[in-house]
Amino acid sequence: MPELRCDPTIQDPPTHDVRAVDAASFIHGQAVAMKRLSFVLVFCCAMGSGPAWARLKMDDLASLWPRASITDKIDFTNRMGKAMVALSPDLTREYFMRCLEETANIGDTRNLTLSDMVRTCVSLHAQPSSEEP
């Protein structure tokens, strides 16, 4: 009788369901794809709302001020406060926020730029008070 030998190249049939493995691989692939998509969306949203193209600039029309978001207004007044505080310690971001809000809401600002409004705020601050002691 011939001797029976085990062939090491022959493998036992799988003891698990192949479809379950394929489903698990598919779900894992979906999770990886969702993570990548989430990263791309977060990155695009961060870039889209960032200061790269949403910032108020000095040459923007003053009529944009009332419609600008509060974050854009804060960003602009922070920059003006940092730039102008060297002229006077009273030219703070709070002063510019108050002054620009008041200036934008009175009169016709159709032809003015934000630069014109900032100059107006600086000149209003430089004028001596009308109250005399």
Phi, psi and chi 1 to 4 in degrees:
 res  aa     phi    psi   chi1   chi2   chi3   chi4
   1 MET       -  137.8 -170.6  177.8 -101.7      -
   2 PRO   -74.1  151.3   17.5  -21.0      -      -
   3 GLU   -81.5  135.3 -173.7  178.0  -45.6      -
   4 LEU   -89.2  127.0  -67.2  175.5      -      -
   5 ARG  -122.3  149.0  -67.1 -171.9  176.4  174.0
   6 CYS   -83.5  129.1  -76.8      -      -      -
   7 ASP   -89.3  117.7 -173.7    1.0      -      -
   8 PRO   -69.3  -14.5   19.7  -25.0      -      -
   9 THR   -81.1  -17.7   59.8      -      -      -
  10 ILE   -86.3  125.8  -60.6  175.0      -      -
  11 GLN  -103.9  155.8  -63.0 -179.7   -0.5      -
  12 ASP   -69.1  150.1  -66.6  -31.5      -      -
  13 PRO   -63.7  148.5   15.8  -22.2      -      -
  14 PRO   -62.6  141.0   16.3  -23.0      -      -
  15 THR   -93.9   -3.9   57.6      -      -      -
  16 HIS  -114.2  164.8   57.9  -82.4      -      -
  17 ASP   -79.5  122.1 -171.5    4.2      -      -
  18 VAL   -63.7  -35.2  174.1      -      -      -
  19 ARG   -64.3  -34.5  -71.1  177.3  -68.9  179.9
  20 ALA   -65.8  -39.0      -      -      -      -
  21 VAL   -65.8  -43.1  171.0      -      -      -
  22 ASP   -63.5  -39.4  -71.1  -18.1      -      -
  23 ALA   -65.6  -41.6      -      -      -      -
  24 ALA   -64.3  -41.1      -      -      -      -
  25 SER   -64.4  -40.4  -63.2      -      -      -
  26 PHE   -63.4  -45.2  176.6   76.4      -      -
  27 ILE   -64.1  -41.8  -69.0  171.6      -      -
  28 HIS   -62.3  -42.1  175.6   70.8      -      -
  29 GLY   -63.0  -39.0      -      -      -      -
  30 GLN   -63.5  -42.0  -70.3  -74.6  -20.3      -
  31 ALA   -63.5  -42.4      -      -      -      -
  32 VAL   -63.6  -43.1  169.6      -      -      -
  33 ALA   -63.8  -39.7      -      -      -      -
  34 MET   -66.1  -39.2  -71.4  -57.7  -70.5      -
  35 LYS   -62.8  -43.2  -74.7 -179.2 -176.5  177.3
  36 ARG   -64.6  -43.6  -71.7 -179.2 -177.6  159.2
  37 LEU   -62.8  -41.7  179.4   62.4      -      -
  38 SER   -61.0  -43.1  -63.0      -      -      -
  39 PHE   -61.5  -44.9  173.8   77.0      -      -
  40 VAL   -63.5  -43.0  168.6      -      -      -
  41 LEU   -64.2  -44.3  -72.2  175.7      -      -
  42 VAL   -62.9  -42.5  168.1      -      -      -
  43 PHE   -62.1  -45.5  179.9   75.9      -      -
  44 CYS   -65.8  -39.9  -71.3      -      -      -
  45 CYS   -65.0  -41.5  -72.1      -      -      -
  46 ALA   -64.5  -39.9      -      -      -      -
  47 MET   -72.9  -35.3  -66.8  -54.8  -66.6      -
  48 GLY   -69.2  -32.4      -      -      -      -
  49 SER  -100.0    0.8   63.1      -      -      -
  50 GLY   -73.5  172.6      -      -      -      -
  51 PRO   -72.9   -2.2   20.1  -25.5      -      -
  52 ALA   -58.1  -43.7      -      -      -      -
  53 TRP  -127.7   -1.0   52.9   79.6      -      -
  54 ALA  -101.9   -3.9      -      -      -      -
  55 ARG   -69.8  143.2  -79.9 -177.9  121.0  168.3
  56 LEU   -77.3  136.6  -70.2  170.4      -      -
  57 LYS  -117.1  161.5  -61.3  177.4  -69.9  -58.3
  58 MET   -61.0  -31.8  -68.7  -68.8  -82.6      -
  59 ASP   -90.7    5.3   57.5  -14.9      -      -
  60 ASP   -70.5  152.4  -74.6  -19.2      -      -
  61 LEU   -68.7  143.1  -69.1  176.0      -      -
  62 ALA   -64.9  -22.5      -      -      -      -
  63 SER   -67.1  -14.4   58.9      -      -      -
  64 LEU   -75.2  -24.5  -69.7  176.7      -      -
  65 TRP   -56.0  -51.5 -177.7  -95.4      -      -
  66 PRO   -62.4  -26.5  -21.4   31.4      -      -
  67 ARG   -93.5   -6.8  -64.2 -172.5  -49.5  -92.9
  68 ALA   -71.7  153.0      -      -      -      -
  69 SER   -71.7  158.5   70.3      -      -      -
  70 ILE   -63.2  -33.7 -168.7   65.5      -      -
  71 THR   -67.7  -37.3   54.2      -      -      -
  72 ASP   -66.9  -38.9  -71.2  -19.5      -      -
  73 LYS   -65.2  -44.0  -70.4  179.2  179.8 -178.3
  74 ILE   -62.9  -43.2  -69.9  170.9      -      -
  75 ASP   -59.8  -46.0  175.0   60.9      -      -
  76 PHE   -64.5  -46.6 -174.3   79.6      -      -
  77 THR   -68.4  -31.1   56.2      -      -      -
  78 ASN   -62.3  -44.2  -79.6  -18.4      -      -
  79 ARG   -65.1  -40.9  -72.4 -175.7  -78.8  135.9
  80 MET   -67.5  -41.9  -68.4  -53.8  101.5      -
  81 GLY   -60.9  -43.0      -      -      -      -
  82 LYS   -65.1  -38.1  -72.7  177.9 -176.5  175.2
  83 ALA   -75.7  -35.1      -      -      -      -
  84 MET   -98.6  -10.9  -59.1  -64.5  178.3      -
  85 VAL   -64.1  -20.3   77.3      -      -      -
  86 ALA   -68.2  -30.2      -      -      -      -
  87 LEU   -70.8  -42.2  -65.5  174.8      -      -
  88 SER  -157.4  137.4  170.4      -      -      -
  89 PRO   -65.2  -16.2  -10.8   16.3      -      -
  90 ASP   -83.4  -10.4  -63.5  -29.8      -      -
  91 LEU   -85.6   71.3  -67.7  173.8      -      -
  92 THR   -95.7  174.4   61.7      -      -      -
  93 ARG   -63.7  -34.5   63.8 -179.3  178.9 -155.4
  94 GLU   -65.0  -41.5  -68.9   84.4    8.3      -
  95 TYR   -61.1  -46.1  170.9   76.8      -      -
  96 PHE   -66.1  -37.9  -80.9  105.9      -      -
  97 MET   -61.5  -48.0  179.7   64.4   81.4      -
  98 ARG   -64.3  -46.5 -172.6  176.3   62.1 -107.8
  99 CYS   -66.2  -44.7 -177.3      -      -      -
 100 LEU   -66.7  -37.1  -69.5  171.7      -      -
 101 GLU   -62.3  -46.6  -75.3  -69.1  -32.9      -
 102 GLU   -67.4  -41.9  -68.5  172.9    1.4      -
 103 THR   -66.3  -39.3  -53.4      -      -      -
 104 ALA   -71.0  -24.3      -      -      -      -
 105 ASN   -95.8   -2.8  -69.0  -35.0      -      -
 106 ILE  -116.6  134.8   56.5  171.3      -      -
 107 GLY    77.3 -175.1      -      -      -      -
 108 ASP   -97.9  115.4 -177.9   18.7      -      -
 109 THR  -104.2   17.9   59.5      -      -      -
 110 ARG   -55.5  -43.7 -169.8  174.9  -21.6  162.3
 111 ASN   -97.9   -2.0  -63.8  -32.4      -      -
 112 LEU   -86.7  153.1  -63.0  176.3      -      -
 113 THR  -106.6  169.4   63.2      -      -      -
 114 LEU   -62.8  -30.6  -71.3  176.8      -      -
 115 SER   -61.6  -42.3  176.4      -      -      -
 116 ASP   -62.1  -40.7  -63.1  -30.6      -      -
 117 MET   -67.5  -39.5  -73.0  177.2   49.5      -
 118 VAL   -64.0  -43.6  167.4      -      -      -
 119 ARG   -61.1  -38.2  -81.5 -176.1  -89.5  157.6
 120 THR   -62.8  -43.8  -59.1      -      -      -
 121 CYS   -63.1  -41.4  -70.3      -      -      -
 122 VAL   -65.7  -42.1  171.3      -      -      -
 123 SER   -70.1  -34.2   66.7      -      -      -
 124 LEU   -64.9  -36.5  -72.7  172.4      -      -
 125 HIS   -70.4  -33.2  177.9   71.4      -      -
 126 ALA   -77.1  -20.5      -      -      -      -
 127 GLN   -69.3  140.2  -70.0  178.9   -5.2      -
 128 PRO   -68.6  150.1   18.8  -25.7      -      -
 129 SER   -65.9  144.6  167.2      -      -      -
 130 SER   -78.8  -12.1   60.8      -      -      -
 131 GLU   -84.0  126.3  -62.0  174.3    9.7      -
 132 GLU  -110.1  140.3  -66.8 -176.4   21.2      -
 133 PRO   -71.4      -   12.1  -12.7      -      -
